[in-house]
Amino acid sequence: MFRWLFLLPAVAVSLAIAASASAKSPSKLYAKVGPGFTISLKDGAGRVVKRIKAGRYVIVVTDRTGDDAHNFHLKGAGLDLRTGVGFVGTRTWTVRLVRGKAYRYICDPHELAMHGSFKAV
């Protein structure tokens, strides 16, 4: 019985650490449109996203197109998020990427030239 009194605080601390780790905030991704005819989606290390672990993410969309008629449109697996054509500024979206699903991002007016895709694994 006496031994359990010493183990109980250690177990409680371990459970608290595990709970805080599972409740951590989602990772960030960075979407950019412009300047000019450029569009990208990168991770926190600046790498272009091609395959990514499924889960929750915060996507920070920065549109720097100025007078150009561009937008950022993300679609796939229940997602259909976009900035307005001609919008300049920053938007933040929280999304859940589903394992095994493909996602595509485009500029609606220039889909053939400005596009990218990735898969959640």
N, C-alpha and C positions, 0 to 999 in steps of 0.2 A: 504494500500500500504506500509506504513512504517513498519508494522509488518512483511511483506514478506521479507524485507531486512534483518531482524534478523534471519528468518527461513532458508533462502537460504544457508548460510554457513553451518548450521547444517545438512541440507539435503545433501549437497555436501560431507561433511566428512563421513556421514553414507554410501553413495554410494561408496566412495573410500575404506572404510573398507570392505564392502561386496565384492567388486571386488578383493581386495588383498586376502581375505580368499578363494575365489573360484579359484584363480590362484596359490594357494600354491603348493609347490613341492610334488611329490608323496611320499607315505610312502615307507620305505625300508623293504625288506625281506632278509634273510640271508640263502643261500644255502651252504652246506658243504659236501664235499666228503672226506673220510679218516679222520684220519689214519685208516688203515686196511679196513675192510668191513663195513664201516658206511656211511650213506647218510641221510641228513636231510634238511628240510626247516623250518625256524623259523621266528617269527616276532621280532620286536625290543625289546620286553620284554623277549625274549628267549624261548617263548612257541612254540611248534610244531604246524604248520599250518594245520588245518583240515577243517575249514570253515572260509571264509574271505569275507569281503565286496567287491563287484565288484568295479572295477575302475583301475586307473593307479598305477603301483608300479615300483620301482627300485629293482631289484634282484641282490644282490652282491653274486657271486658264488666264493667260495674259495675251491680249490682242493689241498689237502695236502697228496696225495697218494704216493708220492715218486716213488719207483720202481714198485708199484702195477699198474696193467692195469685197471684203473677205469676212469669214466667220469660222468658228470652230464647232464642228458637229460630231458628237460621239454617239455611236449606235451599236446595239448588239445585246442579246440576252436580257431583254426588258429595259434597256437604256435607250433613251432618245433625248439627249441633252444638247443644247446649242446656244451659242451667243447670237445676237442679231447681226445681220449683215451691216457693216459700217460701224459696229460697236467698237469703241476703243476704251481699254481699261482692263480690270481684273474681275474675274468671277471665281467663286469657290464652290465645288460640288463634292458631296460625299456619295460614294458609289459602292456597290457590292459587286465584285467580279466573280462570276460563276465558273468553277472548275470545268475544263473541257470546252468552254465556249469561246468563240472568236468575236473580236470587237474591231470596229473600223472607225477612223476619224477622217473627216474631210472638210474642205471648204465647199459649201454648197454651190456657189457660182462657178467654181473652178475645180470640180471633182476629179477631172481627168489628170490635172497637173498637181493638185495639192491634196494628198491623201496618205494614209498610213494604216497599218493594222497590227494587231497583237493577239495573243492567245493566253487565256488564264489556265494555269496548270496546277 
